[in-house]
Amino acid sequence: MGFFVFLPLILPLTAVPIARLTEQHLHPRGAARLMTVISAVMAVCSVLCLGLIGVVGTAQIPGNPLPDSWSDPVVRHALPYHETVGTAAMWLLVLVAFTCCRTVVRHLRVRSRARRALAGLPEGSAGEEGLAVLPDRNPYAYALPGSPGRVVVSTGMLDGLAEDEREALLAHERAHLRHRHHRYLLTTQLAACVNPFLRPLQAAVAFSAERWADEESAQAVGDRRITARAVARAALVSHAAPAPGFAAFAAPAAAQPGPVPRRVAALLGPVPTARNWPPAKTPAGLAAMVAAAGTAASALCALNAAVALLVVLKAVTPL
């Protein structure tokens, strides 16, 4: 396997530039999809390589449940890794598994609590299906995934918006449900749990999902300025963080001073191009190619290490 087995653990750094330049020359829909795929592939490669390093490094420890052939001198010569490195990799795998499980459990628990809170609540207002209006003075709005999904909004949020801004809000949240943005968010959250170098992609995907829904909302209401005004006003009146794991219409402006102004500025600008890959002769295009090359190299290194280990083990395993 050689040194290359460690590369998938650091190659996610090649995706940092595209996470920072994703707003340039790329539609939010394409940006969210591209970075989610990159995150998922690199996270899987990181787990695979940690597993290979851990297995090879601990195969020589007495009492290891692995087959005797894994301790063959040929294997030790072909895959020379120290026990300390292998043990550390195994502990990292345990930590990754624990963190991922905790993230999934927390996500499911929040969804379950939200659904229990909405149980028995009449659908929407004025007969509008899929809308849950909660009599709460705290302003918030978010998309609750499920079968079927529901848009949850408080009376405090509705009271703080004009009629056309309410339409923009509801269109935004329906876009989150329609395109299943919660899956993008959960995938990148799990990827960041696997490899901390993927955290910039997690934040970039969360922002791209909001921008994607903003564009869908602007198209639905027919006026980008209305959606921009709704985003800005919702951020001003909000003073409580949205439910964790859900795509929210506007996070508190004081807690996140960057994303909301950027979203408003984007909505006040021209409609983003429909392309899903930036032009090659731009910084964003170069960053996308670097990220794609890093992802491909990560996959090749992981597969090469796995195949090398299988070939060596097959050679030393008696028939």
C-alpha positions as CSV (number, residue, x, y, z in Angstrom):
1,M,0.0,0.0,0.0
2,G,2.8,2.3,0.8
3,F,2.5,6.0,1.8
4,F,-0.4,6.5,-0.6
5,V,-2.8,4.9,1.8
6,F,-2.5,8.0,4.0
7,L,-3.4,10.4,1.1
8,P,-7.2,10.1,1.3
9,L,-7.0,11.5,4.8
10,I,-5.5,14.8,3.7
11,L,-6.8,15.1,0.1
12,P,-10.0,16.7,1.3
13,L,-7.9,19.8,1.6
14,T,-8.0,20.1,-2.2
15,A,-11.8,20.8,-1.9
16,V,-11.4,23.8,0.3
17,P,-11.0,26.3,-2.6
18,I,-14.2,25.2,-4.3
19,A,-16.0,25.5,-1.0
20,R,-14.9,29.2,-0.9
21,L,-15.5,29.9,-4.6
22,T,-18.7,28.0,-5.1
23,E,-20.9,31.1,-5.4
24,Q,-19.0,32.2,-8.5
25,H,-20.1,31.0,-12.0
26,L,-22.1,28.1,-10.6
27,H,-25.8,27.7,-9.9
28,P,-26.6,26.9,-6.2
29,R,-28.3,23.6,-7.3
30,G,-25.1,22.5,-9.1
31,A,-22.9,23.7,-6.3
32,A,-24.9,21.7,-3.6
33,R,-24.9,18.5,-5.6
34,L,-21.2,18.8,-6.6
35,M,-19.9,19.4,-3.1
36,T,-22.2,16.8,-1.6
37,V,-20.8,14.1,-4.0
38,I,-17.2,15.3,-3.2
39,S,-17.9,15.1,0.5
40,A,-19.5,11.6,0.3
41,V,-16.7,10.1,-1.8
42,M,-13.9,11.6,0.2
43,A,-15.5,10.5,3.5
44,V,-15.9,6.9,2.3
45,C,-12.3,6.8,1.1
46,S,-11.1,8.2,4.5
47,V,-13.0,5.5,6.3
48,L,-11.7,2.8,4.0
49,C,-8.1,3.9,4.4
50,L,-8.4,4.2,8.2
51,G,-9.8,0.6,8.3
52,L,-6.9,-0.7,6.1
53,I,-4.3,1.1,8.3
54,G,-5.9,-0.2,11.4
55,V,-6.3,-3.8,10.2
56,V,-2.7,-4.0,8.9
57,G,-1.2,-2.3,11.9
58,T,-3.0,-4.5,14.5
59,A,-2.8,-7.8,12.7
60,Q,0.4,-8.7,14.5
61,I,-1.0,-8.0,18.0
62,P,-1.4,-11.2,20.0
63,G,-5.0,-12.2,20.5
64,N,-6.2,-10.4,17.3
65,P,-9.2,-12.3,15.9
66,L,-7.9,-12.0,12.3
67,P,-6.9,-15.2,10.4
68,D,-3.4,-16.5,10.9
69,S,-2.5,-15.7,7.3
70,W,-2.8,-12.0,8.1
71,S,0.3,-12.4,10.3
72,D,2.3,-14.1,7.7
73,P,5.9,-12.7,7.2
74,V,5.0,-11.9,3.6
75,V,2.2,-9.7,4.7
76,R,4.4,-8.0,7.3
77,H,7.0,-7.4,4.6
78,A,4.5,-6.1,2.0
79,L,2.5,-4.0,4.5
80,P,4.9,-2.8,7.1
81,Y,2.9,-0.6,9.5
82,H,3.7,-0.1,13.1
83,E,1.3,-1.3,15.8
84,T,1.0,2.2,17.3
85,V,-0.2,3.6,13.9
86,G,-2.7,0.7,13.5
87,T,-4.0,1.1,17.0
88,A,-4.5,4.8,16.6
89,A,-6.4,4.2,13.4
90,M,-8.7,1.7,15.1
91,W,-9.4,4.2,17.9
92,L,-10.1,6.9,15.3
93,L,-12.6,4.6,13.5
94,V,-14.4,4.0,16.8
95,L,-14.5,7.8,17.4
96,V,-15.8,8.3,13.8
97,A,-18.5,5.6,14.3
98,F,-19.6,7.1,17.6
99,T,-19.8,10.7,16.1
100,C,-21.7,9.6,13.1
101,C,-24.2,7.6,15.1
102,R,-24.7,10.5,17.5
103,T,-25.4,12.8,14.5
104,V,-27.9,10.5,13.0
105,V,-29.6,9.8,16.3
106,R,-29.8,13.5,17.1
107,H,-31.3,14.2,13.6
108,L,-33.9,11.5,14.0
109,R,-34.7,12.6,17.6
110,V,-35.3,16.2,16.5
111,R,-37.6,15.0,13.7
112,S,-39.5,12.7,16.0
113,R,-40.0,15.5,18.6
114,A,-41.2,17.9,15.9
115,R,-43.7,15.4,14.5
116,R,-45.0,14.6,18.0
117,A,-45.5,18.3,18.6
118,L,-47.4,18.6,15.4
119,A,-49.6,15.5,16.0
120,G,-53.2,16.5,15.8
121,L,-52.5,20.0,14.6
122,P,-54.8,20.9,11.6
123,E,-53.1,21.2,8.3
124,G,-52.2,24.8,7.4
125,S,-54.4,27.8,7.3
126,A,-57.2,28.5,4.8
127,G,-57.0,24.9,3.8
128,E,-53.4,25.0,2.6
129,E,-52.0,21.5,2.6
130,G,-48.6,20.7,4.2
131,L,-48.5,23.8,6.3
132,A,-48.4,23.8,10.1
133,V,-48.9,27.2,11.7
134,L,-47.9,27.2,15.4
135,P,-49.3,29.8,17.8
136,D,-46.0,30.9,19.0
137,R,-44.7,34.5,19.3
138,N,-41.1,33.4,18.7
139,P,-40.5,33.9,14.9
140,Y,-39.2,30.8,13.0
141,A,-39.9,28.8,9.9
142,Y,-38.4,25.5,8.7
143,A,-39.0,22.5,6.5
144,L,-39.8,19.3,8.4
145,P,-38.9,16.3,6.2
146,G,-41.0,13.1,6.2
147,S,-43.8,11.4,4.3
148,P,-45.3,13.8,3.8
149,G,-43.1,16.7,4.6
150,R,-44.5,19.8,6.2
151,V,-43.6,23.5,6.4
152,V,-43.6,24.7,10.0
153,V,-44.0,28.4,10.6
154,S,-44.9,30.3,13.7
155,T,-47.4,33.1,14.0
156,G,-44.6,35.3,15.2
157,M,-42.8,34.9,11.9
158,L,-46.0,35.4,9.8
159,D,-46.8,38.6,11.8
160,G,-43.4,40.0,11.0
161,L,-43.8,39.6,7.2
162,A,-46.0,41.3,4.6
163,E,-48.4,39.2,2.5
164,D,-46.0,38.9,-0.5
165,E,-43.1,38.1,1.8
166,R,-45.1,35.3,3.4
167,E,-45.6,33.8,0.0
168,A,-41.8,33.9,-0.6
169,L,-41.2,32.3,2.8
170,L,-43.6,29.4,2.1
171,A,-42.2,28.9,-1.4
172,H,-38.7,28.8,0.0
173,E,-39.6,26.1,2.5
174,R,-41.5,24.0,0.0
175,A,-38.4,24.1,-2.2
176,H,-36.4,22.6,0.7
177,L,-39.0,19.8,0.9
178,R,-39.3,19.2,-2.8
179,H,-35.6,18.9,-3.4
180,R,-34.9,17.0,-0.1
181,H,-32.2,19.4,1.0
182,H,-32.2,17.6,4.4
183,R,-30.4,14.7,2.7
184,Y,-27.7,17.0,1.4
185,L,-27.2,18.5,4.9
186,L,-27.1,15.2,6.7
187,T,-24.7,13.7,4.1
188,T,-22.2,16.5,4.5
189,Q,-22.6,16.5,8.3
190,L,-21.7,12.8,8.4
191,A,-18.8,13.5,6.0
192,A,-17.5,16.2,8.3
193,C,-17.7,13.8,11.2
194,V,-15.5,11.4,9.3
195,N,-12.9,13.9,8.2
196,P,-12.7,17.4,9.8
197,F,-11.1,18.7,6.6
198,L,-14.5,18.4,5.0
199,R,-16.2,20.9,7.3
200,P,-15.8,23.8,4.8
201,L,-17.8,21.8,2.3
202,Q,-20.5,21.2,5.0
203,A,-20.9,24.9,5.5
204,A,-20.8,25.6,1.8
205,V,-23.5,23.0,1.0
206,A,-25.7,24.5,3.8
207,F,-25.4,27.9,2.2
208,S,-25.9,26.6,-1.3
209,A,-29.1,24.8,-0.2
210,E,-30.5,28.1,1.1
211,R,-29.5,29.9,-2.1
212,W,-31.1,27.1,-4.1
213,A,-34.4,27.5,-2.2
214,D,-34.1,31.3,-2.5
215,E,-33.9,31.0,-6.3
216,E,-36.9,28.6,-6.3
217,S,-38.8,31.1,-4.1
218,A,-38.0,34.0,-6.4
219,Q,-39.2,32.1,-9.4
220,A,-42.4,31.1,-7.7
221,V,-43.4,34.7,-6.6
222,G,-42.0,36.2,-9.8
223,D,-40.0,38.9,-8.1
224,R,-36.5,38.5,-6.7
225,R,-36.7,41.7,-4.6
226,I,-39.7,40.3,-2.7
227,T,-37.7,37.2,-1.7
228,A,-34.7,39.3,-0.8
229,R,-36.8,41.5,1.4
230,A,-38.4,38.5,3.0
231,V,-35.0,36.9,3.8
232,A,-33.7,40.2,5.3
233,R,-36.8,40.9,7.4
234,A,-37.0,37.3,8.6
235,A,-33.4,37.5,9.7
236,L,-34.0,40.7,11.6
237,V,-37.0,39.4,13.5
238,S,-35.5,36.0,14.3
239,H,-33.8,35.7,17.6
240,A,-33.8,31.9,18.1
241,A,-31.7,29.4,16.3
242,P,-33.6,27.0,13.9
243,A,-34.1,23.4,14.8
244,P,-30.7,21.5,14.3
245,G,-30.6,19.5,11.1
246,F,-33.4,21.4,9.4
247,A,-33.2,23.9,6.5
248,A,-34.4,27.1,8.0
249,F,-35.6,30.2,6.1
250,A,-33.3,32.6,8.0
251,A,-30.9,32.1,10.8
252,P,-30.5,34.8,13.4
253,A,-28.7,37.8,11.9
254,A,-26.7,38.3,15.1
255,A,-25.5,34.7,15.2
256,Q,-24.6,34.4,11.5
257,P,-23.7,37.9,10.1
258,G,-22.4,36.5,6.8
259,P,-24.8,34.2,5.0
260,V,-28.0,36.4,5.1
261,P,-26.4,39.5,3.6
262,R,-24.8,37.3,0.9
263,R,-28.1,35.7,0.1
264,V,-29.8,39.1,-0.1
265,A,-27.0,40.5,-2.3
266,A,-27.3,37.5,-4.6
267,L,-31.1,37.9,-4.9
268,L,-30.7,41.6,-5.8
269,G,-28.2,40.6,-8.5
270,P,-28.8,38.8,-11.8
271,V,-30.3,35.4,-12.1
272,P,-27.5,32.8,-11.7
273,T,-26.5,30.8,-14.8
274,A,-28.0,27.3,-15.1
275,R,-24.6,25.7,-15.6
276,N,-23.6,23.0,-13.1
277,W,-19.8,23.4,-13.8
278,P,-17.9,26.7,-13.8
279,P,-15.9,27.8,-16.8
280,A,-12.4,26.4,-16.9
281,K,-10.7,29.8,-17.2
282,T,-12.0,31.1,-14.0
283,P,-10.8,30.7,-10.3
284,A,-14.0,28.7,-9.6
285,G,-13.3,26.5,-12.6
286,L,-9.7,25.9,-11.5
287,A,-10.9,25.1,-8.0
288,A,-13.5,22.7,-9.3
289,M,-10.9,20.8,-11.3
290,V,-8.6,20.7,-8.3
291,A,-11.4,19.3,-6.2
292,A,-12.3,16.8,-8.8
293,A,-8.7,15.7,-9.2
294,G,-8.4,15.4,-5.4
295,T,-11.5,13.3,-5.2
296,A,-10.4,11.0,-8.0
297,A,-6.9,10.6,-6.5
298,S,-8.5,9.8,-3.1
299,A,-10.7,7.1,-4.7
300,L,-7.8,5.6,-6.6
301,C,-5.5,5.6,-3.6
302,A,-8.2,3.9,-1.4
303,L,-9.0,1.3,-4.1
304,N,-5.3,0.6,-4.8
305,A,-4.6,0.0,-1.1
306,A,-7.6,-2.3,-0.8
307,V,-6.7,-4.3,-3.9
308,A,-3.0,-4.5,-2.8
309,L,-4.1,-5.9,0.5
310,L,-6.4,-8.4,-1.0
311,V,-3.8,-9.6,-3.5
312,V,-1.2,-10.1,-0.8
313,L,-3.6,-12.0,1.5
314,K,-4.8,-14.2,-1.3
315,A,-1.2,-15.1,-2.2
316,V,-0.4,-16.1,1.4
317,T,-3.7,-17.8,2.2
318,P,-3.5,-21.6,1.9
319,L,-6.0,-23.3,-0.4
